[in-house]
């Protein structure tokens, strides 16, 4: 089991001190990162002590340490899961060959592209969420926001290590550009669309961590299969930290649902908005928006890039070891396509459908979370069901982006979409109402009117624990 050098300027378990050139490059990048964090990192946290977990090991048990930390002093580090002895590539044209410890020249550009794209999402989400502390509904939620932020920062370090360590000058330049792009900036936006969408309220934050972070989970799972072993090991440990982010989102939405149910039962003849809660129809609209733009992150349904990633051994399927055929040279995947106003099933070669195969797993995983929200509705005696919209709804990427569909996946003409989209997606009045609810609550044990407290706190503490020392 590898040990983590916690006393190094950059904590790591990659024996950084033995590679002085790489160590100097990363230590030169560190103040640039700290400057970026100070400029566009979370507001209102610079001098506050936050009850955070910090990764101190990579084993499954006891990997995290909890304590009060000032966020600029957080110990971001470079942590890879332990190597698997004699690991073999598990799929594609190199199936069964030894995993690569160095990058094959023919795949250098392909690997750089995929690492940069993943790396770009990490600082983007920090930038998107930087103002949310102003309106945190409780200290518990403020702490969870800050935890997500510092771990996204650490995940950026994980990818920057790969860029510096394996791509030379090109990698150093890419790492610099990661700190130059800005979420939502017209001139230098982030690479992927969902990471330029504003997150100005906590409803969006919970939806983002539920749906968009879950996309991150599946991208990391597919990259954890990679034949490039350092990338695989990096992603395997990132997944350990990523689980909390999705927990924040899934339970956050469930707590909003519960609070709305409480208000509906107390005031059965009133609009929940009249009593400071979020009506279920509006929550459904936010589900529709964040789920649909997160579906875009998987890429096109039919993709030659996905086929190339699989063939080369760079990006596999979710739980590739469960597949019977690791070459995927035979067989097809059926992708419904719009032809002359009707949906027609089209058979696509399996390798070209790898994005859609991964998206299937993502959809199923989200449905399990939605089932929990609906379980709360049933327990509270409320006759309402939250639904995931069809994967064709509101798409900007892929074969469905050139047409309009309703939440059930039925084709629409442009005029019908224009007249009805406010029924399905948050409109100006919805956003204004949500914004009116966003008022900060910072007294330990207190919480805003629109969300229920959690069932339990963090690391065995109660809800009224002082998670942020203000």
C-alpha positions in Angstrom: 0.0 0.0 0.0 1.4 3.4 -1.0 2.0 6.0 1.7 1.1 9.7 1.4 3.7 12.3 2.1 1.6 14.7 4.1 4.5 17.0 5.0 5.4 17.9 1.4 4.5 21.3 0.0 2.1 19.4 -2.3 0.9 16.3 -0.4 1.2 13.2 -2.6 1.7 9.5 -2.9 3.5 9.5 -6.2 7.0 10.0 -4.6 7.2 13.5 -6.1 10.4 14.3 -4.2 12.3 11.9 -6.5 11.4 13.8 -9.6 12.8 17.3 -9.0 11.8 18.6 -12.5 8.2 17.6 -12.0 8.2 18.8 -8.4 9.5 22.2 -9.5 6.9 22.5 -12.2 4.0 21.7 -9.9 5.3 24.0 -7.2 5.5 26.8 -9.8 1.9 26.1 -10.7 0.8 26.1 -7.0 0.8 29.9 -6.5 -1.1 30.3 -9.8 -3.7 27.9 -8.5 -3.9 29.8 -5.2 -4.3 33.1 -7.0 -7.2 31.6 -9.1 -8.8 30.2 -5.9 -8.6 33.7 -4.3 -10.0 35.4 -7.4 -13.0 33.1 -8.3 -13.1 30.5 -5.5 -15.9 30.5 -2.9 -16.8 33.8 -1.3 -17.1 34.4 2.4 -14.8 31.6 3.3 -11.2 32.9 3.2 -10.8 33.5 7.0 -13.5 31.0 8.2 -12.8 27.7 9.9 -14.8 25.0 8.1 -15.3 21.4 9.3 -13.8 19.6 6.3 -12.6 16.2 5.4 -9.1 16.0 3.9 -7.8 12.9 2.1 -4.8 11.5 4.0 -4.6 8.0 2.5 -5.9 6.0 -0.4 -7.0 2.8 1.3 -10.7 2.1 1.6 -10.8 2.6 5.4 -9.6 5.6 7.2 -8.7 7.6 4.1 -10.2 10.8 5.3 -9.5 13.1 8.3 -12.1 15.6 9.6 -11.1 18.8 11.3 -11.5 22.6 11.1 -9.6 24.1 8.2 -9.4 27.5 6.7 -10.1 26.9 3.0 -7.0 28.7 1.6 -5.0 26.4 3.8 -6.6 23.2 2.7 -4.1 20.6 1.8 -4.8 19.9 -1.9 -2.7 17.0 -3.0 -2.0 14.4 -5.7 -3.4 11.0 -4.7 -3.6 7.9 -6.9 -5.2 4.6 -6.0 -2.8 1.8 -5.4 -1.5 0.1 -8.5 -3.0 -3.3 -9.4 0.0 -5.7 -9.9 0.3 -6.9 -13.5 -2.8 -5.0 -14.6 -3.9 -5.7 -18.2 -5.9 -3.6 -20.6 -9.5 -4.8 -20.3 -11.0 -3.9 -23.7 -10.5 -2.7 -27.2 -7.8 -3.5 -29.8 -5.2 -3.8 -27.0 -7.3 -6.2 -24.9 -5.1 -8.4 -22.7 -1.9 -6.4 -23.2 0.0 -4.9 -20.2 -1.5 -1.5 -19.0 0.6 1.4 -20.1 2.8 3.3 -17.6 3.8 5.8 -20.2 1.7 7.2 -23.0 1.9 5.5 -26.4 2.9 8.1 -29.0 -0.1 7.3 -31.3 -2.6 8.1 -28.5 -0.9 11.2 -27.0 -3.2 13.8 -28.5 -6.3 11.7 -27.8 -5.4 11.2 -24.2 -4.5 14.9 -23.7 -7.8 15.9 -25.1 -9.8 13.7 -22.8 -7.7 14.6 -19.7 -8.0 18.4 -20.4 -11.8 18.1 -20.9 -12.2 16.2 -17.6 -9.8 18.7 -15.8 -11.8 21.7 -17.1 -15.0 20.6 -15.4 -13.3 20.8 -11.9 -12.5 24.5 -11.6 -15.6 25.3 -13.7 -18.0 24.0 -11.0 -16.1 26.0 -8.3 -16.6 29.1 -10.3 -20.3 28.4 -10.9 -20.9 28.0 -7.2 -18.7 30.8 -5.8 -21.5 33.1 -4.6 -23.7 30.4 -2.9 -22.4 30.9 0.6 -24.2 34.3 0.6 -27.5 32.4 0.7 -26.8 29.1 2.5 -29.9 27.7 4.1 -27.9 26.4 7.1 -24.4 25.9 8.4 -24.6 22.3 7.5 -25.3 23.1 3.9 -22.7 25.8 3.8 -20.2 23.2 5.0 -21.2 20.8 2.3 -20.8 23.4 -0.4 -17.3 24.2 0.8 -16.5 20.4 0.9 -17.6 20.0 -2.7 -15.5 23.1 -3.7 -12.2 21.9 -2.1 -12.6 18.4 -3.5 -13.3 19.8 -7.0 -10.1 21.7 -6.5 -8.2 18.6 -5.5 -9.6 16.8 -8.6 -8.1 19.6 -10.7 -4.8 18.8 -9.1 -5.2 15.1 -10.0 -5.5 15.9 -13.7 -2.9 18.7 -13.7 -0.4 16.1 -12.3 -1.1 13.9 -15.3 -0.6 16.9 -17.7 2.6 18.0 -16.1 4.0 14.5 -15.6 3.3 12.9 -19.0 2.8 15.7 -21.6 5.8 17.9 -21.1 5.6 21.5 -22.4 2.1 20.9 -24.0 0.8 19.7 -20.6 2.2 22.7 -18.8 0.5 25.0 -21.2 -2.8 23.2 -20.9 -2.5 23.4 -17.1 -2.1 27.2 -17.4 -5.1 27.5 -19.6 -7.2 25.6 -17.1 -6.8 28.6 -14.8 -7.5 31.2 -17.6 -10.9 30.0 -18.8 -13.9 31.1 -16.8 -17.4 29.6 -16.4 -19.9 31.6 -18.5 -17.2 33.9 -19.9 -18.1 35.0 -23.4 -14.5 35.1 -24.6 -13.0 32.2 -22.7 -15.8 29.9 -21.6 -15.4 26.4 -20.1 -15.3 23.6 -22.6 -18.6 21.9 -21.8 -21.9 23.7 -21.9 -23.3 22.6 -18.5 -20.3 24.1 -16.8 -21.1 27.5 -18.2 -24.7 27.5 -16.8 -25.1 29.8 -13.8 -25.7 28.4 -10.4 -27.1 31.3 -8.5 -29.5 29.5 -6.2 -29.4 26.4 -4.0 -32.1 24.6 -5.9 -29.7 24.6 -8.9 -26.8 23.6 -6.7 -28.7 20.5 -5.4 -29.7 19.6 -9.0 -26.2 20.1 -10.2 -24.7 17.9 -7.6 -27.4 15.3 -8.2 -27.3 15.2 -12.0 -24.1 16.9 -13.3 -21.8 15.4 -10.7 -23.4 12.1 -11.4 -22.3 12.5 -15.0 -18.8 13.1 -13.6 -19.1 9.8 -11.7 -19.8 7.9 -15.0 -17.0 9.6 -16.9 -14.6 8.7 -14.1 -15.8 5.1 -14.0 -15.2 4.8 -17.8 -11.8 6.4 -17.5 -10.9 4.2 -14.5 -11.0 1.3 -17.1 -8.3 3.1 -19.1 -5.3 1.3 -20.4 -3.2 4.3 -19.3 -2.6 3.2 -15.8 -1.9 6.6 -14.1 -5.2 7.9 -15.4 -7.0 4.8 -14.2 -5.5 5.1 -10.7 -6.2 8.8 -10.6 -9.9 8.3 -11.4 -10.3 5.4 -9.0 -9.4 7.6 -6.1 -11.4 10.6 -7.4 -14.5 8.3 -7.3 -14.0 7.9 -3.5 -14.4 11.6 -3.0 -17.1 12.1 -5.7 -19.7 10.0 -3.8 -20.3 12.8 -1.2 -21.1 15.3 -3.9 -23.9 13.2 -5.3 -25.1 12.5 -1.7 -25.4 16.3 -1.2 -27.5 16.6 -4.3 -29.8 13.6 -3.9 -30.5 14.3 -0.2 -30.8 18.0 -0.8 -33.6 17.5 -3.3 -35.2 15.0 -1.0 -35.1 17.5 1.8 -36.8 20.1 -0.4 -39.5 17.7 -1.3 -40.1 16.8 2.3 -40.4 20.4 3.4 -42.9 21.1 0.6 -44.9 18.1 1.7 -45.0 19.4 5.3 -46.3 22.7 4.1 -48.9 21.1 1.8 -50.3 19.1 4.7 -50.4 22.0 7.0 -52.0 24.3 4.5 -53.9 21.9 2.1 -55.8 24.6 0.3 -52.9 27.0 -0.3 -50.1 27.3 -2.8 -46.9 26.2 -1.0 -45.3 29.4 -2.3 -47.6 31.4 0.0 -45.8 29.8 3.0 -42.2 29.9 1.8 -41.9 26.5 0.3 -41.1 25.4 -3.3 -44.1 23.9 -5.1 -43.5 20.5 -6.6 -44.2 21.6 -10.2 -41.3 24.1 -10.0 -39.0 21.4 -8.6 -40.0 19.2 -11.5 -39.0 22.1 -13.9 -35.5 22.3 -12.3 -35.2 18.5 -12.6 -36.0 18.8 -16.3 -33.4 21.5 -16.9 -30.4 20.1 -15.0 -31.0 16.5 -16.1 -31.3 17.4 -19.7 -28.2 19.5 -19.9 -26.3 16.9 -18.0 -27.3 14.2 -20.5 -25.5 16.4 -23.1 -22.2 15.8 -21.3 -22.1 12.2 -22.6 -21.7 13.5 -26.1 -23.5 12.3 -29.3 -25.5 9.1 -29.4 -23.5 8.0 -32.5 -19.9 8.9 -32.1 -16.7 8.0 -34.0 -14.7 9.6 -31.1 -16.3 7.2 -28.7 -15.4 4.3 -31.0 -11.8 5.5 -31.2 -11.5 5.9 -27.4 -12.8 2.4 -26.9 -10.7 0.8 -29.7 -7.5 2.5 -28.4 -8.0 1.3 -24.8 -8.4 4.8 -23.4 -12.0 4.8 -22.2 -14.0 1.7 -21.5 -17.6 0.9 -20.5 -19.0 1.1 -17.0 -17.9 -2.1 -15.2 -16.2 -3.5 -18.2 -15.3 -6.6 -16.3 -19.0 -7.6 -16.4 -19.1 -7.5 -20.2 -18.8 -10.8 -22.1 -17.3 -9.3 -25.3 -14.5 -6.9 -24.6 -13.7 -6.2 -28.2 -17.2 -5.0 -29.2 -16.5 -5.6 -32.9 -19.8 -7.4 -33.4 -23.3 -6.5 -32.5 -25.4 -3.4 -32.7 -27.1 -0.9 -30.5 -30.6 0.5 -31.5 -30.8 4.3 -31.4 -34.2 5.8 -32.2 -33.8 8.7 -34.7 -36.2 11.2 -36.1 -37.0 10.6 -39.8 -39.7 12.6 -41.6 -41.4 13.5 -38.3 -41.4 9.9 -36.9 -39.1 8.0 -34.6 -37.4 5.2 -36.4 -35.1 2.5 -34.8 -31.6 2.6 -36.3 -29.0 0.0 -35.7 -25.6 1.4 -34.8 -22.3 -0.5 -34.6 -21.6 -1.2 -30.9 -18.4 0.8 -30.7 -20.0 3.9 -32.1 -22.7 3.7 -29.4 -20.4 3.8 -26.4 -21.7 7.2 -25.3 -25.2 5.9 -25.3 -24.3 2.7 -23.5 -22.7 4.8 -20.7 -25.7 7.2 -20.7 -28.0 4.1 -20.1 -26.2 3.4 -16.9 -26.4 7.1 -15.9 -30.2 7.2 -16.5 -30.8 4.1 -14.4 -28.7 5.5 -11.6 -30.6 8.8 -11.6 -33.9 6.9 -11.6 -32.9 5.2 -8.3 -32.4 8.7 -6.8 -35.8 9.9 -8.1 -37.4 6.8 -6.7 -36.2 7.9 -3.2 -37.8 11.3 -3.7 -41.1 9.7 -4.8 -40.9 7.4 -1.8 -40.9 10.5 0.4 -43.9 11.8 -1.4 -45.7 8.5 -0.8 -44.7 8.4 2.9 -46.0 12.0 3.3 -49.3 11.1 1.6 -48.8 13.5 -1.3 -50.3 12.5 -4.7 -47.4 13.7 -7.0 -44.7 11.9 -8.8 -41.4 13.4 -9.9 -40.3 12.1 -13.3 -37.1 12.2 -15.3 -37.9 13.7 -18.7 -37.1 11.7 -21.8 -33.5 11.7 -22.9 -34.6 13.5 -26.1 -36.0 16.5 -24.2 -34.2 19.8 -24.4 -31.0 18.4 -25.9 -28.3 20.7 -27.3 -25.8 17.9 -28.2 -26.3 14.8 -30.4 -28.9 13.6 -32.9 -31.8 15.1 -31.0 -30.4 18.6 -30.8 -31.9 19.7 -34.2 -35.5 19.0 -33.2 -37.8 19.7 -30.3 -39.4 17.1 -28.0 -41.8 17.2 -25.1 -40.8 15.6 -21.7 -42.3 12.3 -22.9 -40.0 12.3 -25.9 -42.7 13.1 -28.5 -41.6 15.3 -31.4 -42.9 18.9 -31.5 -42.9 21.6 -34.0 -41.0 24.8 -33.2 -44.2 26.8 -32.5 -45.5 24.3 -30.0 -42.2 24.2 -28.2 -42.0 28.0 -28.0 -45.5 28.2 -26.6 -45.1 25.5 -24.0 -41.4 25.4 -22.9 -42.2 27.6 -19.9 -44.5 24.7 -18.7 -41.5 22.4 -18.6 -38.4 24.5 -17.8 -37.9 27.2 -15.2 -39.2 30.6 -16.4 -38.5 34.1 -15.2 -41.2 34.0 -12.6 -40.0 30.7 -11.2 -36.4 32.0 -10.9 -37.6 35.2 -9.3 -39.5 33.2 -6.7 -36.6 30.9 -6.0 -34.3 34.0 -5.7 -36.7 35.5 -3.2 -36.2 32.5 -0.9 -32.4 32.6 -1.0 -31.6 34.2 2.4 -28.7 33.0 4.5 -29.3 31.2 7.8 -26.2 30.9 9.9 -27.3 30.1 13.4 -26.4 26.5 14.4 -29.4 24.3 14.3 -31.6 26.7 12.3 -32.6 26.3 8.6 -34.4 28.2 5.9 -38.1 27.7 5.4 -37.9 26.0 2.0 -35.9 22.9 3.0 -36.0 20.3 5.8 -33.0 19.5 8.0 -31.0 16.4 7.2 -31.7 13.1 9.0 -28.2 13.1 10.4 -25.1 15.3 10.3 -21.6 14.9 9.1 -19.1 12.4 10.6 -21.5 11.5 13.4 -22.2 15.1 14.4 -25.7 16.5 14.9 -27.4 19.0 12.6 -26.8 21.8 15.2 -23.0 21.2 15.2 -21.0 24.4 14.3 -20.0 23.3 10.8 -18.6 26.7 9.9 -17.2 29.0 12.6 -18.4 32.4 11.6 
